[in-house]
């Protein structure tokens, strides 16, 4: 298990840079709008975005340690596990082969970086999109920040939820493997959420630059990678299907809503997410015009 934690933490930190920008927020509309060309689709404040990435790194790093450092399951907890209370949707995750679960676990970690880097780069083949690559890069970073920070701090994520991973129910696995504290982090799938954000962000951006494109085809294509990731995570005995469905929902909503928010151009209004120890919420700033 220790061998696997370092690359996973490194991935979380690096994709927090790609990822840690907006829950603390940078949907900033009030400083540069007047100078933006009329053809601009999205409104981005690059200075604020850079500061948010650094702030996101500082805030999410301790969250990773806290989530990964949960106490081991006790023998009493292992004994009390009852597969009979698992809902029918999730029961599939309790009837899989354990022969290759480590392979699927490693596979899910290994394919995340290419998905985060290679897939968005495909947008660069569109000339209209390519000319705004820096703005889109900042917006992409923002959304990954929201996605990952929502995982770290929302009540849906492992900070507040203690759902056991499916592998804890497999009695043929070694007891020390089943008792790992990381097995308290089944809800919800951060892998699936991050992949869903990436692909739905791509679909949303492409459709905004190409309004005549088929949204049905774009969003159907956007579903495929997170569904594949969700399947892999179930086969890794790391999540139940409902955990993946939650992750897919969170990531897809952020991937669609964030670019839409950046299309707004309200003078004097800064909209963002406030996050501090013990509190999280929406932050709205209205700058009164000076005369």
Backbone as CSV, one residue per row, in Angstrom:
resi,resn,N_x,N_y,N_z,CA_x,CA_y,CA_z,C_x,C_y,C_z
1,UNK,0.829,-1.201,0.000,0.000,0.000,0.000,0.868,1.259,0.000
2,UNK,1.967,1.251,0.762,2.829,2.424,0.831,3.411,2.758,-0.516
3,UNK,3.719,1.735,-1.280,4.298,1.933,-2.595,3.345,2.702,-3.495
4,UNK,2.071,2.559,-3.282,1.072,3.166,-4.124,0.721,4.588,-3.697
5,UNK,0.929,4.919,-2.409,0.482,6.194,-1.903,1.256,7.372,-2.471
6,UNK,2.604,7.205,-2.645,3.389,8.343,-3.082,2.975,8.852,-4.448
7,UNK,2.901,8.011,-5.483,2.466,8.531,-6.764,1.047,9.074,-6.724
8,UNK,0.207,8.491,-5.882,-1.157,8.986,-5.817,-1.178,10.384,-5.207
9,UNK,-0.384,10.595,-4.136,-0.322,11.915,-3.520,0.324,12.903,-4.476
10,UNK,1.385,12.467,-5.187,2.021,13.345,-6.163,1.029,13.745,-7.245
11,UNK,0.221,12.779,-7.689,-0.781,13.065,-8.711,-1.795,14.056,-8.172
12,UNK,-2.232,13.864,-6.922,-3.208,14.783,-6.358,-2.656,16.193,-6.287
13,UNK,-1.363,16.323,-5.890,-0.761,17.648,-5.785,-0.615,18.271,-7.165
14,UNK,-0.123,17.503,-8.131,0.092,18.059,-9.453,-1.227,18.376,-10.131
15,UNK,-2.263,17.565,-9.866,-3.494,17.896,-10.534,-4.298,18.853,-9.700
16,UNK,-3.769,19.190,-8.522,-4.335,20.300,-7.790,-3.817,21.607,-8.370
17,UNK,-2.603,21.590,-8.933,-2.120,22.785,-9.620,-2.996,22.985,-10.840
18,UNK,-3.327,21.851,-11.432,-4.203,21.854,-12.597,-5.592,21.897,-12.060
19,UNK,-5.633,21.929,-10.699,-6.856,21.475,-10.123,-7.252,22.328,-8.971
20,UNK,-6.312,23.068,-8.489,-6.622,23.708,-7.241,-6.977,25.143,-7.404
21,UNK,-7.609,25.534,-8.399,-7.886,26.946,-8.560,-9.208,27.444,-8.221
22,UNK,-10.292,26.823,-8.225,-11.483,27.643,-8.079,-12.415,27.432,-6.935
23,UNK,-12.243,26.518,-6.183,-13.158,26.449,-5.065,-12.955,27.674,-4.194
24,UNK,-11.774,28.294,-4.294,-11.464,29.481,-3.508,-11.447,30.668,-4.396
25,UNK,-11.616,30.863,-5.276,-12.288,31.045,-6.503,-11.733,32.096,-7.389
26,UNK,-11.933,31.969,-8.566,-11.469,32.879,-9.582,-12.457,32.957,-10.715
27,UNK,-13.702,32.992,-10.398,-14.602,33.366,-11.471,-14.687,34.878,-11.363
28,UNK,-13.658,35.597,-11.831,-13.530,37.017,-11.597,-13.880,37.770,-12.864
29,UNK,-14.910,38.599,-12.768,-15.420,39.237,-13.967,-15.191,40.746,-13.995
30,UNK,-14.632,41.326,-12.909,-14.770,42.769,-12.798,-13.549,43.566,-13.193
31,UNK,-12.393,42.966,-13.490,-11.208,43.775,-13.660,-10.795,43.997,-15.101
32,UNK,-11.009,43.015,-15.961,-10.451,43.143,-17.305,-11.491,43.110,-18.407
33,UNK,-12.765,43.153,-18.076,-13.790,42.970,-19.081,-13.801,44.060,-20.142
34,UNK,-13.540,45.337,-19.725,-13.612,46.431,-20.674,-12.581,46.322,-21.772
35,UNK,-11.439,45.679,-21.451,-10.358,45.581,-22.427,-10.458,44.328,-23.289
36,UNK,-11.422,43.438,-22.972,-11.520,42.200,-23.719,-12.144,42.442,-25.089
37,UNK,-11.619,41.787,-26.121,-12.245,41.915,-27.438,-13.674,41.407,-27.388
38,UNK,-14.493,41.962,-28.258,-15.901,41.575,-28.271,-16.079,40.110,-28.631
39,UNK,-15.078,39.528,-29.294,-15.204,38.139,-29.724,-14.861,37.147,-28.619
40,UNK,-14.403,37.649,-27.488,-14.059,36.753,-26.389,-15.302,36.010,-25.912
41,UNK,-15.163,34.709,-25.775,-16.275,33.909,-25.251,-16.225,33.852,-23.732
42,UNK,-15.019,33.696,-23.188,-14.857,33.583,-21.740,-14.057,34.768,-21.209
43,UNK,-14.334,35.135,-19.967,-13.670,36.263,-19.315,-12.819,35.734,-18.160
44,UNK,-11.517,35.907,-18.271,-10.567,35.301,-17.330,-9.659,36.364,-16.740
45,UNK,-9.425,36.294,-15.445,-8.431,37.130,-14.782,-7.221,36.246,-14.476
46,UNK,-6.153,36.400,-15.242,-5.007,35.484,-15.125,-4.247,35.650,-13.817
47,UNK,-4.124,36.881,-13.332,-3.383,37.101,-12.090,-4.093,36.410,-10.930
48,UNK,-5.389,36.602,-10.851,-6.157,35.945,-9.800,-6.068,34.431,-9.935
49,UNK,-6.120,33.953,-11.177,-6.044,32.516,-11.408,-4.749,31.917,-10.902
50,UNK,-3.618,32.586,-11.153,-2.342,32.086,-10.666,-2.283,32.034,-9.147
51,UNK,-2.841,33.070,-8.507,-2.853,33.096,-7.041,-3.730,31.983,-6.489
52,UNK,-4.820,31.694,-7.185,-5.732,30.654,-6.716,-5.085,29.276,-6.803
53,UNK,-4.311,29.038,-7.851,-3.637,27.747,-7.984,-2.710,27.516,-6.796
54,UNK,-1.929,28.535,-6.439,-1.025,28.399,-5.292,-1.810,28.228,-3.999
55,UNK,-2.887,28.989,-3.853,-3.718,28.854,-2.661,-4.361,27.483,-2.566
56,UNK,-4.765,26.963,-3.722,-5.359,25.643,-3.738,-4.389,24.568,-3.310
57,UNK,-3.147,24.677,-3.766,-2.119,23.717,-3.355,-1.945,23.721,-1.842
58,UNK,-1.866,24.925,-1.281,-1.635,25.046,0.153,-2.809,24.492,0.949
59,UNK,-4.016,24.643,0.430,-5.205,24.215,1.172,-5.469,22.726,1.021
60,UNK,-5.232,22.188,-0.159,-5.569,20.785,-0.386,-4.509,19.812,0.109
61,UNK,-3.274,20.275,0.236,-2.224,19.358,0.682,-2.529,18.735,2.039
62,UNK,-2.920,19.527,3.056,-3.248,18.892,4.345,-4.474,17.999,4.258
63,UNK,-5.397,18.311,3.338,-6.587,17.471,3.201,-6.216,16.087,2.702
64,UNK,-5.247,16.021,1.795,-4.809,14.722,1.278,-4.260,13.868,2.413
65,UNK,-3.421,14.469,3.238,-2.846,13.730,4.359,-3.901,13.264,5.344
66,UNK,-4.902,14.121,5.596,-5.955,13.755,6.539,-6.786,12.591,6.017
67,UNK,-7.126,12.645,4.719,-7.948,11.588,4.131,-7.166,10.282,4.058
68,UNK,-5.900,10.366,3.661,-5.083,9.158,3.561,-4.685,8.609,4.923
69,UNK,-4.762,9.458,5.947,-4.289,9.049,7.268,-5.376,8.620,8.229
70,UNK,-6.511,8.205,7.713,-7.581,7.759,8.604,-7.144,6.522,9.392
71,UNK,-7.686,6.331,10.589,-7.290,5.174,11.408,-7.718,3.859,10.770
72,UNK,-6.943,2.845,11.003,-7.251,1.522,10.470,-8.588,1.024,11.001
73,UNK,-9.239,0.175,10.229,-10.461,-0.464,10.702,-10.105,-1.396,11.859
74,UNK,-10.975,-1.494,12.797,-10.756,-2.380,13.937,-11.272,-3.784,13.610
75,UNK,-10.791,-4.797,14.308,-11.338,-6.149,14.113,-12.852,-6.194,14.298
76,UNK,-13.361,-5.388,15.242,-14.806,-5.365,15.479,-15.547,-4.832,14.252
77,UNK,-14.984,-3.810,13.604,-15.619,-3.256,12.402,-15.613,-4.281,11.270
78,UNK,-14.511,-4.987,11.116,-14.425,-6.012,10.067,-15.456,-7.114,10.325
79,UNK,-15.568,-7.528,11.568,-16.510,-8.593,11.915,-17.954,-8.160,11.688
80,UNK,-18.223,-6.865,11.898,-19.598,-6.360,11.798,-20.041,-6.081,10.364
81,UNK,-19.138,-6.193,9.404,-19.516,-5.917,8.013,-20.650,-6.842,7.578
82,UNK,-21.659,-6.227,6.963,-22.837,-6.997,6.556,-23.157,-6.715,5.089
83,UNK,-22.747,-7.590,4.172,-23.035,-7.370,2.749,-24.526,-7.298,2.448
84,UNK,-25.342,-7.848,3.323,-26.780,-7.879,3.081,-27.433,-6.516,3.084
85,UNK,-26.793,-5.509,3.699,-27.403,-4.183,3.750,-27.004,-3.321,2.559
86,UNK,-26.107,-3.823,1.713,-25.703,-3.076,0.517,-26.854,-3.082,-0.482
87,UNK,-27.145,-1.925,-1.059,-28.277,-1.816,-1.978,-28.021,-2.628,-3.250
88,UNK,-29.080,-3.009,-3.947,-28.934,-3.871,-5.138,-28.021,-3.292,-6.208
89,UNK,-28.045,-1.974,-6.386,-27.185,-1.352,-7.399,-25.716,-1.626,-7.113
90,UNK,-25.346,-1.550,-5.847,-23.935,-1.659,-5.464,-23.478,-3.096,-5.210
91,UNK,-24.415,-4.012,-5.138,-24.059,-5.375,-4.759,-23.110,-6.036,-5.755
92,UNK,-23.156,-5.559,-7.010,-22.256,-6.105,-8.036,-20.801,-6.016,-7.609
93,UNK,-20.450,-4.941,-6.902,-19.058,-4.719,-6.499,-18.580,-5.742,-5.476
94,UNK,-19.490,-6.516,-4.910,-19.117,-7.510,-3.901,-19.001,-8.913,-4.484
95,UNK,-19.158,-9.032,-5.800,-19.125,-10.353,-6.428,-18.152,-10.370,-7.608
96,UNK,-16.995,-9.791,-7.409,-15.985,-9.710,-8.451,-14.771,-10.562,-8.083
97,UNK,-13.980,-10.859,-9.080,-12.738,-11.597,-8.829,-11.725,-10.690,-8.141
98,UNK,-11.017,-11.247,-7.181,-9.969,-10.476,-6.503,-8.595,-10.699,-7.121
99,UNK,-8.538,-11.479,-8.188,-7.233,-11.831,-8.772,-6.501,-10.616,-9.343
100,UNK,-7.251,-9.687,-9.941,-6.609,-8.587,-10.665,-6.937,-7.214,-10.090
101,UNK,-7.399,-7.146,-8.858,-7.817,-5.840,-8.347,-6.647,-4.859,-8.225
102,UNK,-5.453,-5.365,-7.912,-4.287,-4.471,-7.833,-3.901,-3.943,-9.206
103,UNK,-4.065,-4.768,-10.233,-3.809,-4.315,-11.604,-4.741,-3.170,-11.968
104,UNK,-6.028,-3.314,-11.671,-6.995,-2.259,-11.999,-6.737,-0.997,-11.171
105,UNK,-6.319,-1.171,-9.935,-6.003,-0.015,-9.099,-4.837,0.778,-9.675
106,UNK,-3.784,0.073,-10.085,-2.631,0.737,-10.695,-3.007,1.357,-12.032
107,UNK,-3.827,0.652,-12.791,-4.248,1.168,-14.095,-4.990,2.487,-13.943
108,UNK,-5.891,2.566,-12.969,-6.658,3.807,-12.780,-5.754,4.974,-12.424
109,UNK,-4.701,4.731,-11.635,-3.752,5.798,-11.295,-2.882,6.175,-12.499
110,UNK,-2.504,5.178,-13.291,-1.581,5.427,-14.407,-2.231,6.175,-15.566
111,UNK,-3.516,5.960,-15.788,-4.137,6.591,-16.956,-4.698,7.971,-16.648
112,UNK,-4.735,8.364,-15.387,-5.251,9.703,-15.059,-4.416,10.826,-15.670
113,UNK,-3.084,10.849,-15.490,-2.310,11.968,-16.059,-2.472,12.129,-17.567
114,UNK,-2.409,11.053,-18.359,-2.643,11.244,-19.797,-4.023,11.810,-20.111
115,UNK,-5.028,11.393,-19.350,-6.374,11.923,-19.584,-6.409,13.418,-19.309
116,UNK,-5.784,13.848,-18.206,-5.795,15.266,-17.849,-5.012,16.120,-18.838
117,UNK,-3.986,15.546,-19.458,-3.097,16.332,-20.324,-3.437,16.150,-21.796
118,UNK,-3.550,14.904,-22.223,-3.695,14.626,-23.658,-5.081,15.007,-24.176
119,UNK,-6.132,14.624,-23.448,-7.474,14.895,-23.954,-7.750,16.392,-24.156
120,UNK,-7.467,17.259,-23.153,-7.717,18.689,-23.391,-6.875,19.262,-24.531
121,UNK,-5.691,18.691,-24.751,-4.836,19.182,-25.840,-5.484,18.987,-27.205
122,UNK,-6.419,18.044,-27.288,-7.111,17.811,-28.559,-7.871,19.054,-29.001
123,UNK,-8.318,19.865,-28.038,-9.031,21.088,-28.382,-8.167,22.025,-29.215
124,UNK,-6.844,21.899,-29.083,-5.933,22.772,-29.814,-5.976,22.596,-31.319
125,UNK,-6.566,21.506,-31.789,-6.692,21.320,-33.237,-7.713,22.282,-33.847
126,UNK,-8.550,22.872,-33.007,-9.513,23.861,-33.490,-8.869,25.240,-33.411
127,UNK,-8.743,25.924,-34.538,-8.046,27.211,-34.574,-8.714,28.255,-33.694
128,UNK,-10.021,28.255,-33.672,-10.744,29.249,-32.867,-10.437,29.049,-31.378
129,UNK,-10.309,27.806,-30.983,-10.016,27.501,-29.582,-8.547,27.747,-29.276
130,UNK,-7.677,27.385,-30.211,-6.239,27.478,-29.986,-5.788,28.901,-29.692
131,UNK,-6.430,29.887,-30.293,-5.982,31.279,-30.083,-6.236,31.753,-28.648
132,UNK,-7.134,31.086,-27.932,-7.426,31.461,-26.546,-6.873,30.438,-25.552
133,UNK,-5.799,29.751,-25.926,-5.335,28.605,-25.141,-4.981,28.983,-23.707
134,UNK,-4.401,30.175,-23.498,-3.973,30.533,-22.150,-5.175,30.780,-21.236
135,UNK,-6.186,31.467,-21.749,-7.408,31.668,-20.964,-8.055,30.326,-20.626
136,UNK,-8.093,29.446,-21.603,-8.715,28.146,-21.388,-7.910,27.307,-20.393
137,UNK,-6.581,27.458,-20.441,-5.738,26.730,-19.490,-6.071,27.146,-18.056
138,UNK,-6.191,28.455,-17.822,-6.527,28.927,-16.484,-7.902,28.442,-16.059
139,UNK,-8.842,28.473,-16.990,-10.188,28.024,-16.650,-10.195,26.522,-16.368
140,UNK,-9.424,25.775,-17.129,-9.302,24.333,-16.904,-8.716,24.061,-15.519
141,UNK,-7.704,24.822,-15.146,-7.118,24.683,-13.808,-8.141,24.994,-12.732
142,UNK,-8.915,26.027,-12.945,-9.935,26.405,-11.971,-10.902,25.247,-11.703
143,UNK,-11.368,24.670,-12.779,-12.351,23.610,-12.632,-11.801,22.385,-11.926
144,UNK,-10.544,22.053,-12.194,-9.940,20.939,-11.475,-9.812,21.271,-9.998
145,UNK,-9.568,22.539,-9.704,-9.508,22.953,-8.297,-10.848,22.730,-7.627
146,UNK,-11.900,23.171,-8.273,-13.229,22.990,-7.691,-13.510,21.508,-7.493
147,UNK,-13.226,20.731,-8.511,-13.541,19.301,-8.466,-12.806,18.617,-7.328
148,UNK,-11.516,18.870,-7.228,-10.735,18.187,-6.209,-11.019,18.726,-4.808
149,UNK,-11.233,20.048,-4.698,-11.503,20.627,-3.388,-12.893,20.247,-2.907
150,UNK,-13.833,20.125,-3.825,-15.161,19.628,-3.452,-15.047,18.215,-2.899
151,UNK,-14.195,17.408,-3.528,-13.950,16.047,-3.026,-13.364,16.100,-1.620
152,UNK,-12.428,17.008,-1.409,-11.735,17.066,-0.125,-12.583,17.628,1.009
153,UNK,-13.456,18.595,0.704,-14.098,19.353,1.778,-15.623,19.261,1.815
154,UNK,-16.268,18.759,0.773,-17.726,18.718,0.811,-18.213,17.551,1.663
155,UNK,-19.460,17.633,2.102,-20.025,16.567,2.942,-20.207,15.276,2.161
156,UNK,-20.166,15.339,0.827,-20.277,14.126,0.020,-18.989,13.310,0.011
157,UNK,-17.868,13.967,0.308,-16.560,13.339,0.167,-16.063,12.651,1.426
158,UNK,-14.857,12.107,1.364,-14.337,11.257,2.448,-13.980,11.995,3.730
159,UNK,-13.967,13.328,3.712,-13.741,14.043,4.967,-14.898,13.800,5.934
160,UNK,-16.110,13.721,5.398,-17.295,13.530,6.239,-17.892,12.130,6.119
161,UNK,-17.636,11.461,5.014,-18.191,10.122,4.810,-17.138,9.067,5.158
162,UNK,-17.583,7.985,5.763,-16.676,6.920,6.184,-17.065,5.584,5.544
163,UNK,-17.579,5.628,4.344,-18.059,4.406,3.710,-16.882,3.474,3.396
164,UNK,-17.044,2.202,3.731,-15.987,1.226,3.502,-15.907,0.868,2.018
165,UNK,-14.690,0.713,1.533,-14.496,0.269,0.154,-14.944,-1.187,0.013
166,UNK,-15.326,-1.594,-1.202,-15.780,-2.974,-1.406,-14.778,-4.034,-0.952
167,UNK,-13.473,-3.744,-1.092,-12.496,-4.796,-0.779,-12.517,-5.202,0.689
168,UNK,-13.070,-4.346,1.559,-13.142,-4.730,2.973,-14.081,-5.916,3.182
169,UNK,-14.992,-6.147,2.236,-15.976,-7.227,2.369,-15.452,-8.570,1.857
170,UNK,-14.293,-8.572,1.208,-13.777,-9.808,0.608,-12.949,-10.576,1.640
171,UNK,-13.531,-11.628,2.166,-12.880,-12.371,3.245,-11.670,-13.159,2.770
172,UNK,-11.513,-13.338,1.463,-10.355,-14.075,0.966,-9.115,-13.198,0.842
173,UNK,-9.264,-11.886,1.076,-8.110,-10.986,1.049,-7.455,-10.935,2.423
174,UNK,-6.150,-10.617,2.467,-5.463,-10.548,3.768,-6.126,-9.548,4.699
175,UNK,-6.132,-9.869,5.970,-6.812,-9.029,6.954,-6.192,-7.635,7.020
176,UNK,-4.860,-7.530,6.923,-4.237,-6.216,7.010,-4.618,-5.337,5.820
177,UNK,-4.856,-5.951,4.660,-5.307,-5.203,3.489,-6.718,-4.670,3.713
178,UNK,-7.572,-5.472,4.289,-8.957,-5.073,4.530,-9.054,-4.013,5.637
179,UNK,-8.090,-3.987,6.548,-8.172,-3.082,7.699,-7.517,-1.723,7.447
180,UNK,-6.938,-1.495,6.286,-6.278,-0.220,5.996,-7.237,0.957,6.185
181,UNK,-6.741,2.035,6.791,-7.569,3.220,7.010,-8.055,3.850,5.716
182,UNK,-7.309,3.655,4.630,-7.719,4.191,3.336,-9.017,3.543,2.846
183,UNK,-9.372,2.414,3.421,-10.603,1.734,3.021,-11.855,2.418,3.548
184,UNK,-11.687,3.497,4.294,-12.837,4.294,4.743,-13.231,5.346,3.704
185,UNK,-12.578,5.343,2.548,-12.740,6.431,1.579,-13.477,6.017,0.313
186,UNK,-14.474,5.173,0.436,-15.189,4.737,-0.759,-16.027,5.848,-1.367
187,UNK,-16.629,6.679,-0.528,-17.511,7.745,-1.027,-16.742,9.062,-1.112
188,UNK,-16.685,9.654,-2.272,-17.104,9.099,-3.550,-15.876,8.956,-4.426
189,UNK,-15.998,8.627,-5.703,-14.821,8.396,-6.542,-14.236,9.700,-7.077
190,UNK,-13.093,10.091,-6.532,-12.409,11.285,-7.032,-11.845,11.080,-8.423
191,UNK,-11.389,9.854,-8.721,-10.890,9.557,-10.063,-11.974,9.827,-11.104
192,UNK,-13.154,9.290,-10.869,-14.240,9.443,-11.831,-14.665,10.900,-11.946
193,UNK,-14.729,11.612,-10.819,-15.121,13.021,-10.841,-14.149,13.853,-11.670
194,UNK,-12.855,13.622,-11.492,-11.854,14.409,-12.214,-11.884,14.121,-13.711
195,UNK,-12.054,12.852,-14.081,-12.128,12.511,-15.495,-13.401,13.094,-16.109
196,UNK,-14.515,13.034,-15.364,-15.768,13.601,-15.866,-15.641,15.101,-16.059
197,UNK,-14.999,15.778,-15.103,-14.790,17.220,-15.289,-14.018,17.491,-16.573
198,UNK,-12.940,16.759,-16.796,-12.092,16.973,-17.975,-12.887,16.821,-19.264
199,UNK,-13.622,15.741,-19.405,-14.298,15.469,-20.677,-15.515,16.372,-20.879
200,UNK,-16.245,16.672,-19.812,-17.402,17.554,-19.975,-16.960,19.001,-20.169
201,UNK,-15.847,19.387,-19.578,-15.265,20.703,-19.862,-14.927,20.809,-21.343
202,UNK,-14.305,19.764,-21.875,-13.965,19.764,-23.297,-15.211,19.892,-24.171
203,UNK,-16.232,19.127,-23.851,-17.467,19.163,-24.641,-18.115,20.536,-24.579
204,UNK,-18.142,21.131,-23.391,-18.751,22.450,-23.226,-17.980,23.519,-23.995
205,UNK,-16.655,23.515,-23.862,-15.837,24.515,-24.561,-15.982,24.367,-26.070
206,UNK,-15.903,23.144,-26.563,-16.018,22.934,-28.010,-17.377,23.401,-28.525
207,UNK,-18.430,23.105,-27.786,-19.757,23.513,-28.240,-19.944,25.023,-28.172
208,UNK,-19.275,25.692,-27.215,-19.366,27.151,-27.151,-18.665,27.810,-28.339
209,UNK,-17.551,27.227,-28.770,-16.833,27.772,-29.927,-17.449,27.316,-31.249
210,UNK,-18.191,26.220,-31.194,-18.811,25.668,-32.412,-20.288,25.397,-32.134
211,UNK,-21.096,26.455,-32.083,-22.504,26.296,-31.682,-23.322,25.388,-32.590
212,UNK,-22.843,25.137,-33.815,-23.582,24.265,-34.721,-23.266,22.785,-34.517
213,UNK,-22.278,22.487,-33.674,-21.915,21.093,-33.428,-23.024,20.386,-32.651
214,UNK,-23.106,19.082,-32.822,-24.148,18.301,-32.145,-23.804,18.121,-30.668
215,UNK,-24.563,18.772,-29.817,-24.316,18.642,-28.379,-24.595,17.215,-27.902
216,UNK,-25.555,16.566,-28.509,-25.855,15.191,-28.121,-24.637,14.296,-28.324
217,UNK,-23.987,14.417,-29.484,-22.809,13.601,-29.760,-21.639,13.984,-28.854
218,UNK,-21.471,15.290,-28.630,-20.358,15.755,-27.804,-20.473,15.231,-26.372
219,UNK,-21.650,15.374,-25.793,-21.801,14.972,-24.401,-21.895,13.455,-24.250
220,UNK,-22.354,12.779,-25.288,-22.316,11.320,-25.259,-20.873,10.833,-25.262
221,UNK,-20.046,11.459,-26.102,-18.621,11.116,-26.134,-17.954,11.453,-24.805
222,UNK,-18.386,12.556,-24.188,-17.799,12.956,-22.902,-18.104,11.956,-21.795
223,UNK,-19.177,11.195,-21.951,-19.544,10.203,-20.934,-18.609,8.995,-20.919
224,UNK,-18.025,8.675,-22.064,-17.308,7.409,-22.203,-16.095,7.295,-21.270
225,UNK,-15.169,8.286,-21.250,-14.000,8.127,-20.358,-14.353,8.012,-18.872
226,UNK,-15.256,8.849,-18.314,-15.567,8.655,-16.888,-16.293,7.342,-16.593
227,UNK,-17.108,6.876,-17.544,-17.742,5.576,-17.341,-16.692,4.467,-17.318
228,UNK,-15.711,4.581,-18.212,-14.627,3.598,-18.236,-13.819,3.656,-16.946
229,UNK,-13.532,4.871,-16.481,-12.790,5.012,-15.230,-13.595,4.444,-14.065
230,UNK,-14.897,4.716,-14.047,-15.737,4.180,-12.986,-15.727,2.663,-12.967
231,UNK,-15.784,2.058,-14.141,-15.735,0.594,-14.226,-14.409,0.061,-13.680
232,UNK,-13.322,0.718,-14.049,-12.000,0.296,-13.579,-11.906,0.415,-12.062
233,UNK,-12.460,1.493,-11.503,-12.391,1.686,-10.054,-13.231,0.646,-9.300
234,UNK,-14.339,0.220,-9.899,-15.112,-0.857,-9.280,-14.332,-2.157,-9.331
235,UNK,-13.707,-2.430,-10.499,-12.915,-3.649,-10.625,-11.689,-3.627,-9.711
236,UNK,-11.246,-2.434,-9.333,-10.149,-2.301,-8.371,-10.624,-2.515,-6.936
237,UNK,-11.924,-2.768,-6.766,-12.554,-2.952,-5.458,-12.420,-1.709,-4.591
238,UNK,-12.285,-0.553,-5.259,-12.088,0.709,-4.544,-13.381,1.473,-4.328
239,UNK,-14.384,1.253,-5.190,-15.638,2.002,-5.095,-16.816,1.137,-5.500
240,UNK,-17.976,1.505,-4.982,-19.234,0.942,-5.434,-19.727,1.746,-6.636
241,UNK,-20.597,1.170,-7.469,-21.121,1.925,-8.612,-21.733,3.272,-8.236
242,UNK,-22.423,3.341,-7.107,-23.032,4.615,-6.705,-21.971,5.670,-6.388
243,UNK,-20.803,5.246,-5.905,-19.704,6.190,-5.665,-19.229,6.797,-6.983
244,UNK,-19.165,5.952,-8.014,-18.755,6.437,-9.325,-19.817,7.336,-9.938
245,UNK,-21.080,7.004,-9.721,-22.159,7.838,-10.248,-22.131,9.221,-9.608
246,UNK,-21.839,9.281,-8.326,-21.733,10.569,-7.643,-20.565,11.367,-8.202
247,UNK,-19.423,10.707,-8.370,-18.263,11.391,-8.933,-18.524,11.901,-10.339
248,UNK,-19.169,11.081,-11.153,-19.479,11.497,-12.524,-20.408,12.712,-12.514
249,UNK,-21.391,12.706,-11.628,-22.334,13.825,-11.546,-21.631,15.106,-11.131
250,UNK,-20.801,15.034,-10.090,-20.084,16.216,-9.615,-19.177,16.770,-10.711
251,UNK,-18.373,15.892,-11.324,-17.431,16.353,-12.335,-18.109,16.927,-13.563
252,UNK,-19.182,16.300,-14.019,-19.851,16.778,-15.225,-20.535,18.123,-14.992
253,UNK,-21.124,18.298,-13.813,-21.769,19.589,-13.513,-20.744,20.705,-13.504
254,UNK,-19.620,20.472,-12.851,-18.577,21.506,-12.807,-18.044,21.789,-14.208
255,UNK,-17.850,20.737,-14.998,-17.325,20.904,-16.344,-18.228,21.725,-17.242
256,UNK,-19.524,21.690,-16.997,-20.473,22.463,-17.808,-20.728,23.846,-17.218
257,UNK,-20.919,23.911,-15.897,-21.306,25.170,-15.264,-20.161,26.181,-15.237
258,UNK,-18.942,25.726,-14.971,-17.823,26.662,-14.865,-17.611,27.478,-16.138
259,UNK,-17.491,26.860,-17.317,-17.353,27.689,-18.526,-18.550,28.613,-18.738
260,UNK,-19.736,28.154,-18.380,-20.927,28.998,-18.554,-20.837,30.234,-17.666
261,UNK,-20.343,30.063,-16.436,-20.169,31.210,-15.546,-19.156,32.191,-16.111
262,UNK,-18.117,31.666,-16.743,-17.086,32.534,-17.313,-17.558,33.270,-18.559
263,UNK,-18.700,32.919,-19.074,-19.257,33.658,-20.210,-19.971,34.925,-19.751
264,UNK,-20.280,34.989,-18.470,-20.971,36.156,-17.938,-20.006,37.333,-17.873
265,UNK,-20.539,38.515,-18.023,-19.706,39.716,-18.024,-20.407,40.794,-17.216
266,UNK,-20.421,40.593,-15.898,-21.081,41.549,-15.030,-20.044,42.469,-14.409
267,UNK,-20.112,43.767,-14.754,-19.142,44.719,-14.271,-19.254,44.886,-12.757
268,UNK,-18.098,44.834,-12.126,-18.066,45.106,-10.695,-18.385,43.928,-9.808
269,UNK,-18.724,42.760,-10.398,-19.100,41.603,-9.590,-18.022,40.529,-9.682
270,UNK,-17.591,40.068,-8.538,-16.675,38.932,-8.485,-17.387,37.795,-7.750
271,UNK,-17.520,36.659,-8.403,-18.205,35.514,-7.824,-17.193,34.400,-7.593
272,UNK,-17.197,33.832,-6.426,-16.241,32.759,-6.146,-16.713,31.857,-5.027
273,UNK,-15.849,30.914,-4.660,-16.140,29.998,-3.569,-15.203,30.319,-2.409
274,UNK,-15.773,30.427,-1.234,-15.011,30.700,-0.024,-14.750,29.398,0.697
275,UNK,-13.493,29.164,1.073,-13.166,27.943,1.809,-12.177,28.267,2.903
276,UNK,-12.506,27.899,4.122,-11.606,28.094,5.252,-11.871,26.965,6.240
277,UNK,-10.973,26.743,7.175,-11.196,25.653,8.127,-12.550,25.772,8.809
278,UNK,-13.380,24.764,8.621,-14.684,24.731,9.270,-15.796,25.422,8.520
279,UNK,-15.494,26.003,7.361,-16.546,26.710,6.626,-16.249,26.716,5.143
280,UNK,-17.306,26.619,4.355,-17.192,26.717,2.904,-18.487,27.304,2.380
281,UNK,-18.381,28.113,1.345,-19.602,28.705,0.816,-19.323,29.573,-0.387
282,UNK,-20.350,30.303,-0.812,-20.271,31.170,-1.978,-19.813,32.551,-1.559
283,UNK,-18.874,33.117,-2.303,-18.332,34.437,-2.010,-18.666,35.359,-3.166
284,UNK,-19.422,36.427,-2.890,-19.788,37.390,-3.927,-19.286,38.758,-3.513
285,UNK,-18.539,39.405,-4.410,-18.002,40.746,-4.134,-18.554,41.725,-5.156
286,UNK,-19.124,42.819,-4.694,-19.636,43.864,-5.587,-18.801,45.114,-5.355
287,UNK,-18.048,45.510,-6.379,-17.200,46.696,-6.307,-17.985,47.887,-6.842
288,UNK,-18.259,48.846,-5.954,-19.009,50.020,-6.384,-18.147,50.889,-7.290
289,UNK,-18.688,51.396,-8.372,-17.913,52.247,-9.269,-17.558,53.566,-8.613
290,UNK,-16.359,54.037,-8.884,-15.930,55.327,-8.333,-16.183,56.428,-9.356
291,UNK,-16.447,57.625,-8.897,-16.747,58.745,-9.805,-15.674,59.803,-9.649
